[in-house]
């Protein structure tokens, strides 16, 4: 994917109410986990309504490079046919956390040399705990002592398994990466978290639920702060799965109703989900929105409607478990009528970019008043003005810039194309929602 420094004029609406309905594309987190589980199953799987974005394309490309059969139907559904995993292979991880952390354990089961590399930012993002865990399980890896990208795995065709200690304080994906492959190992895997804190716990719960759905039991022992997850060798069968919409990607679209006033309806919101984005319902209600969600007893999903008069209230909240929502919430806080504190988010400094520094820098460049701490942002009401909103090749910074531009005129978002990481066509979907909302 080519990155563009072109400036995108964010559509400006001010306080002109919107009334619109939108369907959000499939979840990146669910799609990429489902692809891994399907690749390690004993029979083919069908993934319905999967996400087609840069991150999912990188995962598909990586699995195909290892020999997995993945066919795309005209409607976008995917058929995944497991096959013996072989090198030599070159795998591009881009800047996708799920790809750079989930695929090395899979590649450790392959026969031959598997080389991983990605965008320059991938060399800076933490993957050391996964590398150390695999090395402790007997996997031969070459990374020049850096414990980061690029790296090469020399696999012997199987992963023995065993007991590992992992410091997952900088990313829950380290735990999920090992849990996903554990059933396919010879001895199973027992994983003990040794770090101080454990961010994004809902994502680990998502991984466990998806393992349960393919017949894998995950035993959890240890303590609340230092859990131990144990998975025995288990034959996984292929299945037919429909991917939930990406609820974190719903955040900017839901926020349209709060920024401009009016109502936005998100179709097919799941009645029960492990996605962190489900917490938007409570968070945005605390910030002044009215949320209507009434699934019927015989349905697994329903339409969710967010209604607002355009008044946005500040919030003091710990986002440790739902850190990926921070850029969208910060954008709303920059437009709020009272101060906000977003806490427990130090791990966001290691995401696609240092999200705390980036949000503070870019909102302040527009006249905002943001104070940055090691693990928090404090955002105060200020009169914002137009200007360039830089995105640091981070998709969630780009959507945050679009949100601010909806209320503040003459916002130019740099490299809106970076949203392709998890949204196939964000500018098109954004324009369509606003155009739809203008015709009511």
N, C-alpha and C positions, 0 to 999 in steps of 0.2 A: 504494500500500500504506500502510495506517495503522500508525504505530508506537505501541506500547503501553508504558506505564510499569508495567504490571501485573507483579507478582512471581510467578514460577513456582517452586513448591516442588520442588527437584530430587529425584528419587527416590533414596532412601538404601538401600544394601544392606549396607555393611560387607564383611567377609570371608566372604560366603556365595557359594560358587562358582556360576558361571553356565555353562550348556551350551546354546548357541543358534546358529542359522544366520540370516544376513541377506543380502539382495540390495541393493546400493547403487545408487541412481539414477545416471543417466548423467552423464558429465563435463561440467561447465560450460565448461571450456577447450576441449574438443573440440567440443562442441555449437556454441558461438558462432563458432569458426573455420569449422566446416563450413557454418554458415548464410551467412557472408560468401562463401566460395568458391562455394557453390551459387547465390547471388544474382548472381555475376559470370560464371557459366558460360554456355555457348551452348545448353544444353538442360536440361530439368528434372532435379531430383535428388530422391531419397527418403532421409530421415534416419530410421533405425530406432532405437528406444529412446533418443530424445533426452532431455535434462534438461528438465523443466518446472518452472521456479522463477522468482523475480523477475528475476534477471539474464538468463535466456534469453527471458523474456517481453518485457523491454525491448528486446533485440536484434531479436526478431521484430517488435515494434511499430515500431521504427525503420526496418527494411527495408520493411515494408508501407507506411509513410508515404512512402517514396521510390518506390513503385510496384511492388515485388516481390510476386509472388503466393505466399502461404504458406498452405497448407491443412492442417488437423490431422485425421487419421483418428480414429475412435472409440478405437483402441488407443493413441493418442498419437503415432504416427508422423507425420512432416511431409513434405509434398510442396512443394518450392520451385520456382517457375516464374520464370525471369529475365524482366525486362521493361526497357524504357528507363527511366532514372531521372530523375524530374522533381520540382521544387518547384512552388509553395511547400509547405513541410512544417515541422512542429514535431516535434522529437524529444526525448523524455524519456530521459536517460541514468541516472536514479536515482543510485545510488552505485556503479555497475558500471564497474570499470576497463576491461574489454574493450569495453563499449559506448561510453564517452566517448573511447576512444583508437582503436578500430577503425572506427567509423562515419564520423568526419569525412573520412578519405581516400576512403571510398566516396561520401559526399555531394559531394565535390569533382568527381566524375564526372557529377553530375546537372546538369540545366538548371534554373536558378532559385535562389531564396532558400531556404536550409535553416537553421532556427534550432535550436540545441541549448541545453538547460538541464537541471538535475537537482536532486537533494537539496542542501541547504545545504553538506554536506561535499564535494560534487563541485566547488564553487567553490575549494576549498582543495587538491584533489589535483592533482599535476603532470601537465599535458598540453602544456606549452610546447614541448618538443622536437618534438612532432607538428605543432603549429601553425607553428613556424618552418620545418620541413621542407616543409610544403605551400606556405607563402608563397614559399620559395625556388624552388619548382617552378611558380610563377606563379599560384597560387590566390588569389583575392580573399577576404579574411576580415575580419570586424569583431569585435574583442574588447576595444575600449577601451584597448589597450596593456597589458592585464593578462596576456595569453597564458594564459588560463584560461577555464573556464566562467563565465557563458554566452557563446556566440559564434554568429555567423551566417556562413554560407558562401554566396557568390554564384557559382555554378558556371556554366560555359559548355558543359556537356555532355560534356566529356572532360578527362582528366588527361594532360598531355604526357609527364611522366616526366623523367628526367635523373639527375644525381648530387647526393646530399645528404650532409651531415654531421650526425650526431645524437649527442647526449650521452644515452646510455641508462642512465647509472649509477643513476638512481632507479627505472627500470622497464624490463624487457625488452620490455614491451608496445609501446613506441615503435618498436622494430625490427619486431616482428610486424605492427603496423598497416600499415607501408609494404610489407612483404614480401607480405602478402595481396592488396593491390591492384596490385602491380607488374606481374603478367602482363597485366592489363587496360588498362595505360597504352599510349600511342602509341609511346613509345621504350624502355619498360622503366625500371627504377630500379636505381641502384647506391647502396648505403647504407654509409657509413663511420662506425663508432662512435668517438667522440672522448673519451669520459669515462674516468675512472680505473679503474672496475671495471664489471663487467657482471653484474648479479644474475639469478638464475632462468634460467640458460642452458638448462636442459631445456625451458623453454617456447618458446624460439626453435627448438630442435631439433624440438619438436612441430610448429610452424608449417611448418618446412622439410619434414618428413616428409609432412604433409598436402598441401603443394604438389606434392611428388614423386608422390603418389598420383593427382593429377589431371593428370599429364603435364608439370609445370613443373619445370625444372631451376634450382637455385640454386647459383651458383658462389661459393665462399668463398676470398678471397685476403687480403692484408694480414698482420697478425701475430696472435698469440694474444690479446694484450691489446687490439689495435685492429683487429678483423677488418673486412673489406669484403664485403658480400653483394651479388651482382649477379644480376638476373633480367631476361631478355629478354621482349619481348611474346610471349605465348603464348595460343592459344585453348584455354580449359578446357572440357571436356565435363562434363555432369552425370553423377552416379553414384548408386549405391545404397550407402549406408554405414550400418553399425551402430555406434552410439556406445558407447565403452567406459564401464564404471562409473567414477565419480569417486573415484579412489584417495585423494585428500586428504581427502575426506569420509568415507572408511573409518576414518580415524585414531581418532575418539572411540569408534567401535564396536569396533575392535580392542582399544582400551585397556581396555574393560570386563573382558576376561579377565585383564588385569594388575592392575586395581584391586580386583576382587572375587575373583579366582581363577577357575579353570575353563577353559573353551575357547569361542571364538567362531569360527565359520566364515563367511568371506566368499565368496559364490558368484561364478563367472565372472571371476575375477581374470585379466587378460591375461598370456599367457606372455611377450610382448614388448611394451614400451610406452615412450613418451617421457614419460609422466606423472611429475612429481616424486614423487607419492605412492608410487610403486613402491619408493622408498628406505625406506619404513617397515619393510619386511621386515628389512633389516639393522639399522636404528636400534633397533627394539623388541627385536630379539634381543640387541643389546649391553646393553639395559636389563634383561635377565633373562628375556625370554619365549622360548618355543620356537615356531618357525615351521615349519609343514609345508606344502609346496607342491610338488605332483608332477604337472605337466601331462603328458599323453600326447603322443607325437610327432605324432599326427594331429589334435590339438586346438589352437586358438588361445588357449584359456583353461582354467582349472581352479579347483577350490575351494582356498582358502587358509585354513589353520586356525592360530590363535594360542592357545597353551596356557601357563598360568602358575599358580604356587602363591600368587600375591598379593604376592610379593616384588618390589619395584621398585628398581632400582639407578640411581644418578646417572650422568650421562654428560657428557663434555667433547667438544663437537662443533661444527664449523663448518657452519651452516645457510644459508650465503650462496646456494647454488643451489636450496634447497628451503624458502625462508623461510615459505611458507604453512603449513608443518607446525609452525611454532614454537609457536602457542598450545596445541595438543594436547600437544606434547612438554613444554612448560613446566608444564602441569597435572600430567602424570605426575611431573615432577621435584619438584613441590611435595609429592608423596606418597612420594618416594623415601627410601631409607635412607642415602644418602651425597650429598655435594654435586654440583652440576652447573654447567657453564658452556655457554651457548648463544651462539655467536660469529658474527660476519660478517653481522649482521642489521640494520644501520643503516637500510637501505631500508624496513624495516617501519614506520618512523615516518611514512611517507607512504601507508600503506595505508588501509583503511576508517576507521581511527583510528590514533593513534600507539601501535602494538601493544606496544612495549617499555614505555612509561610505563604503559599501561593494565594490562598483566599484572603489573608490579611493584606498582602501587597496589592492585589488587584482591586479589592473593594476600597481600600484607602486611596488608590490612584484615582478613583471616581469621586473623591470627596468624602468617603466613608470614615468611620471612627471605629477601628477594630484594634484591640490589644491582643497580642499573641503571648501565650505562655507555653511551656514545654508540652503540656497535655490539654490545653484549653484555648478557646477563642472567646473573647468578651466583645460583644458587638453593641454599639450604642447608636441611637437614632441620629441621623445626619442628613443634610441636604445633598443628595447625589447629583452628579452632572454627567454629561456624555464623555466618551473617551474610548480608548482601546482597552479591551479586556483580554489579556494574554491567557493562554490555556495550557502551556507547558506539555503539550501532547497528552493531555489528560481529559478523557471524555466527560467526566463529571464537572470539571472546571468549565468546559464549553457550554454544557447545558445550564450551569449556574449563570454564566454571562448572558445567555438568552433570556433567562428569567428576569434578571435585573433590567435588561433592555425593554422588556414588555411594559414596565412602569416608567423608566427613565429614557428620554429620547436620545438619539445619536450615540448609541452604544455600538461599537464595532468589535465583533468577536473574532479573534485570531484563530485560524485553522479549525473551523467548525467541522471539517472532514474527520477530525479525530473521534467524533461521536460514532463513527462506523465500527469502533471497537465493540460496542454492545447494541447499537441501534442501526439497522440497515440504512435508513434515510431520515435522520432526525430533522433536517431543515424542511423536508417535504411534509413530514407528519405535523410539525409545528405550524407550518403555513396552512395546512389543510384544516387543522383544528381552529385556527383563528379565523379562517375564511368561512368555515361552517358556522362559527359563532356569530359572524356578522350578518347572517342572513335570517336571523330569527326576529 
